């Protein structure tokens, strides 16, 4: 069977989404999504529709990916802007390096 299309148009793969989720502190997640410019209405909708926090994080990240050109650079930039340089560094280590 063929694989379903990646939610992030190939720029971010599913496993990378979970690496991002793991790198960002839960208490700062909504701030992170706002820095990435996911609309407040989307954030609230996901909170209403999805019960578990980890599923909410994945869904918010997936929606952000579908609305923009998602790149790791933008994610790293958002973390730096939030003074989460340590999280950005942990994420860099967690992600398999490219070719």
TIVO-2410 file (N, C-alpha, C; in nm, 3 decimals):
# residues 99
REC num residu      c1      c2      c3 atome chaine
REC   1      X   0.084  -0.122   0.000     N      A
REC   1      X   0.000   0.000   0.000    CA      A
REC   1      X   0.086   0.126   0.000     C      A
REC   2      X   0.041   0.229  -0.067     N      A
REC   2      X   0.119   0.352  -0.073    CA      A
REC   2      X   0.105   0.429   0.057     C      A
REC   3      X   0.208   0.502   0.092     N      A
REC   3      X   0.208   0.581   0.215    CA      A
REC   3      X   0.118   0.703   0.197     C      A
REC   4      X   0.048   0.746   0.303     N      A
REC   4      X  -0.029   0.870   0.291    CA      A
REC   4      X   0.066   0.988   0.275     C      A
REC   5      X   0.021   1.094   0.211     N      A
REC   5      X   0.110   1.209   0.194    CA      A
REC   5      X   0.149   1.267   0.329     C      A
REC   6      X   0.269   1.316   0.339     N      A
REC   6      X   0.314   1.376   0.464    CA      A
REC   6      X   0.234   1.503   0.491     C      A
REC   7      X   0.200   1.529   0.618     N      A
REC   7      X   0.118   1.647   0.650    CA      A
REC   7      X   0.191   1.778   0.621     C      A
REC   8      X   0.322   1.774   0.611     N      A
REC   8      X   0.397   1.898   0.592    CA      A
REC   8      X   0.457   1.909   0.453     C      A
REC   9      X   0.396   1.847   0.356     N      A
REC   9      X   0.442   1.864   0.220    CA      A
REC   9      X   0.586   1.823   0.198     C      A
REC  10      X   0.634   1.729   0.278     N      A
REC  10      X   0.768   1.676   0.257    CA      A
REC  10      X   0.879   1.756   0.322     C      A
REC  11      X   0.852   1.882   0.361     N      A
REC  11      X   0.958   1.961   0.423    CA      A
REC  11      X   0.982   1.912   0.566     C      A
REC  12      X   0.875   1.879   0.633     N      A
REC  12      X   0.886   1.820   0.767    CA      A
REC  12      X   0.815   1.686   0.762     C      A
REC  13      X   0.882   1.579   0.800     N      A
REC  13      X   0.819   1.448   0.801    CA      A
REC  13      X   0.753   1.424   0.937     C      A
REC  14      X   0.667   1.323   0.941     N      A
REC  14      X   0.594   1.292   1.063    CA      A
REC  14      X   0.682   1.274   1.184     C      A
REC  15      X   0.793   1.201   1.167     N      A
REC  15      X   0.882   1.179   1.281    CA      A
REC  15      X   0.946   1.310   1.327     C      A
REC  16      X   0.969   1.400   1.232     N      A
REC  16      X   1.026   1.529   1.269    CA      A
REC  16      X   0.926   1.612   1.349     C      A
REC  17      X   0.797   1.597   1.317     N      A
REC  17      X   0.696   1.670   1.393    CA      A
REC  17      X   0.705   1.631   1.540     C      A
REC  18      X   0.720   1.501   1.565     N      A
REC  18      X   0.728   1.456   1.704    CA      A
REC  18      X   0.857   1.504   1.770     C      A
REC  19      X   0.964   1.517   1.695     N      A
REC  19      X   1.087   1.572   1.751    CA      A
REC  19      X   1.066   1.717   1.793     C      A
REC  20      X   0.992   1.794   1.712     N      A
REC  20      X   0.960   1.933   1.745    CA      A
REC  20      X   0.874   1.936   1.871     C      A
REC  21      X   0.771   1.851   1.876     N      A
REC  21      X   0.682   1.846   1.993    CA      A
REC  21      X   0.763   1.815   2.119     C      A
REC  22      X   0.855   1.720   2.108     N      A
REC  22      X   0.935   1.682   2.224    CA      A
REC  22      X   1.029   1.794   2.269     C      A
REC  23      X   1.072   1.878   2.176     N      A
REC  23      X   1.171   1.981   2.207    CA      A
REC  23      X   1.110   2.104   2.275     C      A
REC  24      X   0.983   2.131   2.250     N      A
REC  24      X   0.921   2.253   2.301    CA      A
REC  24      X   0.850   2.222   2.433     C      A
REC  25      X   0.879   2.299   2.538     N      A
REC  25      X   0.809   2.276   2.666    CA      A
REC  25      X   0.658   2.289   2.649     C      A
REC  26      X   0.583   2.197   2.709     N      A
REC  26      X   0.437   2.196   2.693    CA      A
REC  26      X   0.377   2.330   2.733     C      A
REC  27      X   0.427   2.388   2.842     N      A
REC  27      X   0.367   2.513   2.890    CA      A
REC  27      X   0.390   2.630   2.797     C      A
REC  28      X   0.484   2.615   2.702     N      A
REC  28      X   0.511   2.723   2.607    CA      A
REC  28      X   0.460   2.691   2.467     C      A
REC  29      X   0.387   2.577   2.454     N      A
REC  29      X   0.348   2.531   2.320    CA      A
REC  29      X   0.262   2.632   2.246     C      A
REC  30      X   0.158   2.684   2.314     N      A
REC  30      X   0.068   2.778   2.244    CA      A
REC  30      X   0.143   2.904   2.204     C      A
REC  31      X   0.232   2.951   2.290     N      A
REC  31      X   0.316   3.066   2.255    CA      A
REC  31      X   0.399   3.035   2.131     C      A
REC  32      X   0.455   2.914   2.128     N      A
REC  32      X   0.534   2.869   2.013    CA      A
REC  32      X   0.450   2.875   1.885     C      A
REC  33      X   0.326   2.823   1.892     N      A
REC  33      X   0.240   2.823   1.773    CA      A
REC  33      X   0.204   2.966   1.732     C      A
REC  34      X   0.187   3.055   1.829     N      A
REC  34      X   0.159   3.196   1.796    CA      A
REC  34      X   0.279   3.261   1.728     C      A
REC  35      X   0.400   3.230   1.778     N      A
REC  35      X   0.521   3.285   1.716    CA      A
REC  35      X   0.532   3.235   1.571     C      A
REC  36      X   0.490   3.111   1.549     N      A
REC  36      X   0.489   3.056   1.412    CA      A
REC  36      X   0.372   3.110   1.329     C      A
REC  37      X   0.287   3.189   1.394     N      A
REC  37      X   0.176   3.259   1.328    CA      A
REC  37      X   0.060   3.167   1.290     C      A
REC  38      X   0.038   3.062   1.370     N      A
REC  38      X  -0.087   2.988   1.356    CA      A
REC  38      X  -0.196   3.076   1.418     C      A
REC  39      X  -0.309   3.087   1.349     N      A
REC  39      X  -0.415   3.176   1.396    CA      A
REC  39      X  -0.470   3.128   1.531     C      A
REC  40      X  -0.504   3.225   1.617     N      A
REC  40      X  -0.560   3.196   1.749    CA      A
REC  40      X  -0.685   3.109   1.739     C      A
REC  41      X  -0.767   3.137   1.637     N      A
REC  41      X  -0.890   3.058   1.619    CA      A
REC  41      X  -0.858   2.911   1.594     C      A
REC  42      X  -0.752   2.884   1.519     N      A
REC  42      X  -0.710   2.746   1.493    CA      A
REC  42      X  -0.665   2.678   1.623     C      A
REC  43      X  -0.586   2.751   1.701     N      A
REC  43      X  -0.537   2.697   1.828    CA      A
REC  43      X  -0.655   2.659   1.917     C      A
REC  44      X  -0.752   2.749   1.929     N      A
REC  44      X  -0.868   2.722   2.014    CA      A
REC  44      X  -0.951   2.607   1.960     C      A
REC  45      X  -0.965   2.600   1.829     N      A
REC  45      X  -1.042   2.492   1.768    CA      A
REC  45      X  -0.980   2.356   1.798     C      A
REC  46      X  -0.848   2.348   1.784     N      A
REC  46      X  -0.779   2.222   1.812    CA      A
REC  46      X  -0.799   2.184   1.960     C      A
REC  47      X  -0.791   2.283   2.048     N      A
REC  47      X  -0.810   2.255   2.191    CA      A
REC  47      X  -0.948   2.198   2.218     C      A
REC  48      X  -1.047   2.246   2.145     N      A
REC  48      X  -1.184   2.196   2.163    CA      A
REC  48      X  -1.203   2.057   2.103     C      A
REC  49      X  -1.140   2.034   1.986     N      A
REC  49      X  -1.164   1.911   1.911    CA      A
REC  49      X  -1.081   1.792   1.958     C      A
REC  50      X  -0.963   1.819   2.015     N      A
REC  50      X  -0.868   1.712   2.044    CA      A
REC  50      X  -0.845   1.705   2.195     C      A
REC  51      X  -0.859   1.585   2.251     N      A
REC  51      X  -0.856   1.570   2.396    CA      A
REC  51      X  -0.716   1.574   2.456     C      A
REC  52      X  -0.624   1.498   2.400     N      A
REC  52      X  -0.493   1.482   2.462    CA      A
REC  52      X  -0.396   1.588   2.415     C      A
REC  53      X  -0.316   1.639   2.509     N      A
REC  53      X  -0.225   1.751   2.478    CA      A
REC  53      X  -0.128   1.716   2.366     C      A
REC  54      X  -0.072   1.595   2.368     N      A
REC  54      X   0.024   1.559   2.263    CA      A
REC  54      X  -0.045   1.555   2.126     C      A
REC  55      X  -0.168   1.506   2.123     N      A
REC  55      X  -0.243   1.506   1.997    CA      A
REC  55      X  -0.275   1.649   1.953     C      A
REC  56      X  -0.304   1.736   2.050     N      A
REC  56      X  -0.328   1.877   2.017    CA      A
REC  56      X  -0.204   1.939   1.954     C      A
REC  57      X  -0.088   1.910   2.014     N      A
REC  57      X   0.037   1.966   1.962    CA      A
REC  57      X   0.060   1.920   1.818     C      A
REC  58      X   0.040   1.791   1.794     N      A
REC  58      X   0.060   1.738   1.660    CA      A
REC  58      X  -0.036   1.804   1.561     C      A
REC  59      X  -0.162   1.815   1.602     N      A
REC  59      X  -0.265   1.872   1.513    CA      A
REC  59      X  -0.235   2.020   1.483     C      A
REC  60      X  -0.192   2.095   1.583     N      A
REC  60      X  -0.160   2.237   1.561    CA      A
REC  60      X  -0.042   2.249   1.464     C      A
REC  61      X   0.060   2.166   1.486     N      A
REC  61      X   0.177   2.171   1.400    CA      A
REC  61      X   0.139   2.130   1.257     C      A
REC  62      X   0.054   2.029   1.246     N      A
REC  62      X   0.010   1.983   1.114    CA      A
REC  62      X  -0.067   2.095   1.041     C      A
REC  63      X  -0.155   2.163   1.114     N      A
REC  63      X  -0.231   2.272   1.051    CA      A
REC  63      X  -0.139   2.386   1.009     C      A
REC  64      X  -0.040   2.417   1.093     N      A
REC  64      X   0.057   2.520   1.056    CA      A
REC  64      X   0.128   2.479   0.928     C      A
REC  65      X   0.165   2.353   0.919     N      A
REC  65      X   0.235   2.302   0.801    CA      A
REC  65      X   0.150   2.316   0.675     C      A
REC  66      X   0.020   2.295   0.689     N      A
REC  66      X  -0.069   2.299   0.574    CA      A
REC  66      X  -0.094   2.442   0.527     C      A
REC  67      X  -0.073   2.540   0.615     N      A
REC  67      X  -0.106   2.679   0.581    CA      A
REC  67      X   0.014   2.761   0.537     C      A
REC  68      X   0.133   2.705   0.546     N      A
REC  68      X   0.252   2.785   0.521    CA      A
REC  68      X   0.356   2.697   0.454     C      A
REC  69      X   0.472   2.754   0.430     N      A
REC  69      X   0.581   2.668   0.382    CA      A
REC  69      X   0.665   2.631   0.504     C      A
REC  70      X   0.641   2.515   0.560     N      A
REC  70      X   0.703   2.478   0.687    CA      A
REC  70      X   0.849   2.436   0.666     C      A
REC  71      X   0.937   2.503   0.735     N      A
REC  71      X   1.077   2.463   0.729    CA      A
REC  71      X   1.132   2.458   0.871     C      A
REC  72      X   1.234   2.376   0.888     N      A
REC  72      X   1.300   2.369   1.018    CA      A
REC  72      X   1.361   2.503   1.055     C      A
REC  73      X   1.405   2.579   0.955     N      A
REC  73      X   1.462   2.712   0.984    CA      A
REC  73      X   1.361   2.800   1.055     C      A
REC  74      X   1.237   2.794   1.011     N      A
REC  74      X   1.133   2.876   1.075    CA      A
REC  74      X   1.107   2.830   1.218     C      A
REC  75      X   1.113   2.699   1.239     N      A
REC  75      X   1.093   2.645   1.373    CA      A
REC  75      X   1.209   2.687   1.464     C      A
REC  76      X   1.333   2.675   1.414     N      A
REC  76      X   1.448   2.717   1.493    CA      A
REC  76      X   1.441   2.866   1.524     C      A
REC  77      X   1.401   2.946   1.425     N      A
REC  77      X   1.391   3.091   1.445    CA      A
REC  77      X   1.287   3.124   1.552     C      A
REC  78      X   1.175   3.052   1.550     N      A
REC  78      X   1.070   3.074   1.651    CA      A
REC  78      X   1.122   3.041   1.790     C      A
REC  79      X   1.193   2.929   1.802     N      A
REC  79      X   1.248   2.891   1.933    CA      A
REC  79      X   1.349   2.996   1.982     C      A
REC  80      X   1.434   3.045   1.893     N      A
REC  80      X   1.532   3.147   1.931    CA      A
REC  80      X   1.461   3.274   1.978     C      A
REC  81      X   1.355   3.311   1.906     N      A
REC  81      X   1.280   3.432   1.943    CA      A
REC  81      X   1.217   3.419   2.081     C      A
REC  82      X   1.183   3.296   2.119     N      A
REC  82      X   1.122   3.270   2.250    CA      A
REC  82      X   1.228   3.247   2.359     C      A
REC  83      X   1.355   3.271   2.326     N      A
REC  83      X   1.466   3.246   2.418    CA      A
REC  83      X   1.473   3.100   2.457     C      A
REC  84      X   1.443   3.011   2.363     N      A
REC  84      X   1.451   2.867   2.386    CA      A
REC  84      X   1.565   2.808   2.302     C      A
REC  85      X   1.679   2.876   2.306     N      A
REC  85      X   1.794   2.829   2.228    CA      A
REC  85      X   1.835   2.688   2.266     C      A
REC  86      X   1.822   2.653   2.395     N      A
REC  86      X   1.855   2.518   2.438    CA      A
REC  86      X   1.763   2.414   2.375     C      A
REC  87      X   1.637   2.450   2.361     N      A
REC  87      X   1.540   2.361   2.295    CA      A
REC  87      X   1.574   2.346   2.147     C      A
REC  88      X   1.613   2.457   2.085     N      A
REC  88      X   1.651   2.452   1.944    CA      A
REC  88      X   1.773   2.360   1.927     C      A
REC  89      X   1.868   2.371   2.020     N      A
REC  89      X   1.988   2.288   2.014    CA      A
REC  89      X   1.953   2.140   2.032     C      A
REC  90      X   1.863   2.112   2.127     N      A
REC  90      X   1.820   1.973   2.150    CA      A
REC  90      X   1.750   1.919   2.026     C      A
REC  91      X   1.671   2.003   1.960     N      A
REC  91      X   1.601   1.961   1.839    CA      A
REC  91      X   1.701   1.932   1.727     C      A
REC  92      X   1.801   2.016   1.713     N      A
REC  92      X   1.903   1.991   1.610    CA      A
REC  92      X   1.971   1.856   1.632     C      A
REC  93      X   1.997   1.823   1.759     N      A
REC  93      X   2.060   1.695   1.788    CA      A
REC  93      X   1.965   1.578   1.765     C      A
REC  94      X   1.836   1.600   1.788     N      A
REC  94      X   1.737   1.492   1.775    CA      A
REC  94      X   1.708   1.457   1.630     C      A
REC  95      X   1.720   1.556   1.542     N      A
REC  95      X   1.686   1.534   1.401    CA      A
REC  95      X   1.801   1.469   1.327     C      A
REC  96      X   1.769   1.370   1.243     N      A
REC  96      X   1.875   1.312   1.160    CA      A
REC  96      X   1.925   1.419   1.064     C      A
REC  97      X   2.055   1.431   1.051     N      A
REC  97      X   2.110   1.532   0.961    CA      A
REC  97      X   2.088   1.491   0.816     C      A
REC  98      X   2.069   1.590   0.735     N      A
REC  98      X   2.039   1.565   0.593    CA      A
REC  98      X   2.160   1.515   0.517     C      A
REC  99      X   2.151   1.508   0.384     N      A
REC  99      X   2.261   1.455   0.301    CA      A
REC  99      X   2.385   1.542   0.311     C      A
***
